[in-house]
Amino acid sequence: MRSDLYGRCVRILVPLGIAILFAWMVIPVSAQMEKTAGQENPEKKEIRDFSLTADRLNKYEAATKTYNHLTGENHTLKKQLSAEALANGKNTITGGVVTIEAHPPVVAAIQHTGLSTHDYVVMTYTLVNLAGAVRMKKQGAIKEYPPSVSPPNAAFVERNYDRIAQILANAPGLDDSKN
């Protein structure tokens, strides 16, 4: 019974993660995510200020593996989650959480690792943004990180870059190590 729940959870998590990452990287940032009246958008601030730790990375990796397993076995669910992620907020934290929470097996899979669905979504955005910034710095495209990058998180990603790239590579189309 436990392996059956695991299997159902894995079939759901992959497309959602893929959709979240795809939406964040490909879809233009919505007006909700831009600065208004001189104030920083709360979601951008939350992504920048999210504290990356080894423990959280371990939990995120486990959740992502479960997600990949769930959606790898259920292509209908994968397509459904991708479509919902794009429709539920155009790459916002709130939209990602709404998409996940509409699928109890996905919620169970994430929470089983010790992460909340909210933290899973925020961490996805944080890792994608930072992996891209670190890659650009390593390639010499930028000399220093922009203010939107947390220095402690950038240092964490630099130390764990290969592992993070491998975790992100599990989402089709987002293989950070090939870019």
N, C-alpha and C positions, 0 to 999 in steps of 0.2 A: 504494500500500500504506500509506503514512504517513497519507494522508487518510482511509483506511478505518479505521485504528486511532483516529484523532482522532474520527471519526464514532461509532464504538462507545463510546469513552470519554465523549463528550458525552451519549450516550443514557443513561448510567448515573448520572452525577453529579448531575443536577437533582433527581430524587426523593429521593436521599439527603440532600442539603442541605435540601430542603423538610422532610423528615421530622425531621431533627435540629433545625431551627429551630422547627418546630411543636411537637415534643416539649418543647423547652426552655421555650417560651412558654406552652403551653396545659396540658400535663400537670403536675399538682402535683409538686413536687420530691420525689423519693423519700427514704425514710428514710436511704439511704446518703449523701445529700448534706447532711444536717443535722449540727449540732454534736453531738458525743457526748463525755460526760465532760469538758466544758469545753475540748475541743480542736477546732480548726477542721477541717472536712472537707478532706482533701488535694486533691480535685478542685476545690472552690470556691477554694481557695488558688491552685491552678495557673491557674485561669481569671482570677482577680484579678491574679496576678503575671505573666501572659503579656505580653511586651513587644510592643506594636504599633509598627511602623515603616512607612515609605513602601514599602520594598522588600517587606516581607511583605504589605502591602495590595495591591501590584501583582500579586504571585504569587497571592494569594487571589482577586482579581478574575478573573485568567486561569483559575484552577481552577474557579471558579463558572460562568464562561461556558462552559467545556468541559462541565461537569456539566449545565448547562441544555440544551446542544445534544444531549448523549447521551440524556438522558431525554425530551427533547421529541420525539425520533424513535422512542422505544421506550416506549410507554405501559405495556406489561406489566412491563418492568423498573422503571419508575417506581413502579407499585403494589407490586411485590415489595420494593423498597428501603424504601418507606414502612412497609410491614408489618413488615419485619425491624428497622428502626430502632426501632419501638415495642416490639418483643419482646425486643430485645437489651440491655436494661439500663435501660429507663425513664429516658431522658434523662441518661445518664452518658457521660463521655468514653470509658470502656472500651466501652460498648455501641455508641457511634457508630463507634469504630475497628473493632470486630468486624464491624459491618454493612458498612463500606467494604471491609475486607480480604477479605470473602467474594466480592468481584467484582473480579477482576484488571484489567479495563478501567478501572474507576473508580480503582483504585490507580495504574495507569499514567498516567491523565489528571492526577491530583493531583501525582504525583511528577515528571511532565514539567515542571511549573511551578516545581519547586524546593522545594515544601513536602512534608513527610511527611504521611501520613494523620492521624497524631496531632495535628500542628500545625494541620491543616485543621479538625479537629473542635474543638480548643481555641479556635482563632481564631473559629470560628462562634459559639460560646457567648460569647466575649469581646465580639465586635462586637454581637451582639444585646442583651446586657446593657447595654453602654455606650451604644448608640444609644438604648435606652429611657430610661436615666438622663439622658442629655444632652437628649433631647426633653422629659422632665418638667421639667428645670431651665429650659429655654428657654421653656416654657409657664407657668412660675411655680408648678408643682405642688410643687416642692421648692426650698429655698433653697440647700442644699449637698448634696454627694454623701454617701451613706452610707459607712461604713468599708469595705464590700465593694468599693468602686470605687477603683481605682488612680488617684491624681491625674495622673501622667504620661499614662496611657492616656486618661483623661477629656479632658485637654488635646488629645491627638492627635485624638480623635473630634470634639471641638468644632471644631478647625481643618479637619477633613475631613468634616464632618457630611453635607453634600449628596452628596458622592461615595459615602460609606458607605451612605447611605439609598438611593441609586440601585443600588448593588450588592445590597443586601438586597431591594430591590424586584423583582429578577429572580426571587425565589422567591415563587410565588403565595401570596397570603394574608398576606404579610409586608411589604407595601409601607409602609415606615416613614415615607415622606414624606406619606402621606395621613392619618396619625393625629395 
